[in-house]
Amino acid sequence: MNINEQYIIIGAGVSGVNAAATLRFEGFEGRVILIDKDHEFPYDRPPLSKDYLSGKIKEEDISLRAHEFFEKNNIELKLGKKVIDIDFDDQYIKLDDNEVIPWDKVLIAMGSKLRRLKIPGRELDNIYYLKTKKDAQQMKKDLKYVDDVVIIGAGFIGSEVAATCRQLGKKVTLIEAETVPLSKILGDYVGNFISDIHHSNGVRLLTNELVTEFKGTKKIEQVVTNTGKQIECQAVVVGVGVELDLSLFDGTKIKVEDGIEVDEYCESNIPGVFASGDCALWPYNGERIRVEHWNHAMNQGITAAKNMMNGKSEIYNTIPYFWSDQHDLKIQYLGFSKDWEKTVLRGSLEKQEFTMFYLNDNKIVSALFVNNPRNVLPTRKFMMRNTKIENISNLADEKRNIKKAFK
């Protein structure tokens, strides 16, 4: 079955690795080539800002698969190689060492890159962007000799790094451009709760502040904001989001907007060309979205691989999910919503154990779970039905079983 075919996967992150594994698990007998510009053996990224940075786990604990897995399953790894050209007519790719590889089908799972600050002083040492294992290794080494850390961006990654640095005994200043951290995703009410958690754990949180300059001689010594604040520090971690680099596809016939457009089978407008993970723009609840989370990347890579093998056999309709560990909070989130009409709180912010439901037209479009994992699975099952709730006040009633609250 498919024994003479050659499949190429561009990107050896969680999406690409799980796609390659799925091809073998599903019985694909052709050649599988996994390419990544990172020289490191494929590894898991979420622990980088948490347990790996804090030293709780070791390097071997973050491998996506054991080395022997790739050998046993005859998955060819080409690491430290960058794809510099892709031809969709003659079906080949070219690497930066001039190797040309033909393909029958290709999966683009390139991920994203970190957005970087273009301000004076950005060339100073001890300014970190946490994306790769190499980044985390350097940070972990240097933080031993640092007392004061400034973190720019109070999103999920910035908040996780802030929590980790506090665990390591560092003085932390967290700078956020918005009035309320995470308010665009979680709303002001929950955003203020997150702010209070940072404060109670010793994080100095500055909001409505933009960093305009880094100062120092060789290493960072001071961060300057637009309001004139000057914050002394010996290290800076920048977490201001990600962006795509899809310049490889400039001038080609693949359809690209804010990502590579794919259908519900993860296939692009070019037959045999698929995309998954951060770089894929896919249909969800009547719109096209792009999701930058581990669980989505894994699941979409698996679905893409099945459809590469078996034609359009499986629809990708997984509800987006992510998690974040901050201080004593285990945060989980289901769904995708840019806005919502109503919110319903089930549980207690004071006890730091609750679920917040976000609704449009009496349908749950997303839900946040804080130290409340037991509600995740029943909520996911209900959201898959995409049905209205007759009495949304039932959602807040903790005396009522959550499954009954959905009726």
Sequence and secondary structure as in RCSB ss.txt:
>XXXX:A:sequence
MNINEQYIIIGAGVSGVNAAATLRFEGFEGRVILIDKDHEFPYDRPPLSKDYLSGKIKEEDISLRAHEFFEKNNI
ELKLGKKVIDIDFDDQYIKLDDNEVIPWDKVLIAMGSKLRRLKIPGRELDNIYYLKTKKDAQQMKKDLKYVDDVV
IIGAGFIGSEVAATCRQLGKKVTLIEAETVPLSKILGDYVGNFISDIHHSNGVRLLTNELVTEFKGTKKIEQVVT
NTGKQIECQAVVVGVGVELDLSLFDGTKIKVEDGIEVDEYCESNIPGVFASGDCALWPYNGERIRVEHWNHAMNQ
GITAAKNMMNGKSEIYNTIPYFWSDQHDLKIQYLGFSKDWEKTVLRGSLEKQEFTMFYLNDNKIVSALFVNNPRN
VLPTRKFMMRNTKIENISNLADEKRNIKKAFK
>XXXX:A:secstr
  TT EEEEE  SHHHHHHHHHHHHTT  SEEEEEES  S  B SGGGGTHHHHTSS GGGGBSS HHHHHHTTE
EEEET  EEEEETTTTEEEETT  EEE SEEEE    EE     TTTTSBTEEE  SHHHHHHHHHHGGG SEEE
EE  SHHHHHHHHHHHHTT EEEEE SSSSTTHHHHHHHHHHHHHHHHHHTTEEEE S  EEEEEESSBEEEEEE
TT  EEE SEEEE   EE   GGGTTSSS BSSSEE  TTSB SSTTEEE GGGEEEEETTEEE    HHHHHHH
HHHHHHHHHHSS        EEEEEETTEEEEEEE  S  SEEEEEEETTTTEEEEEEEETTEEEEEEEES GGG
HHHHHHHHHHT   S GGGGG TTS HHHHT 
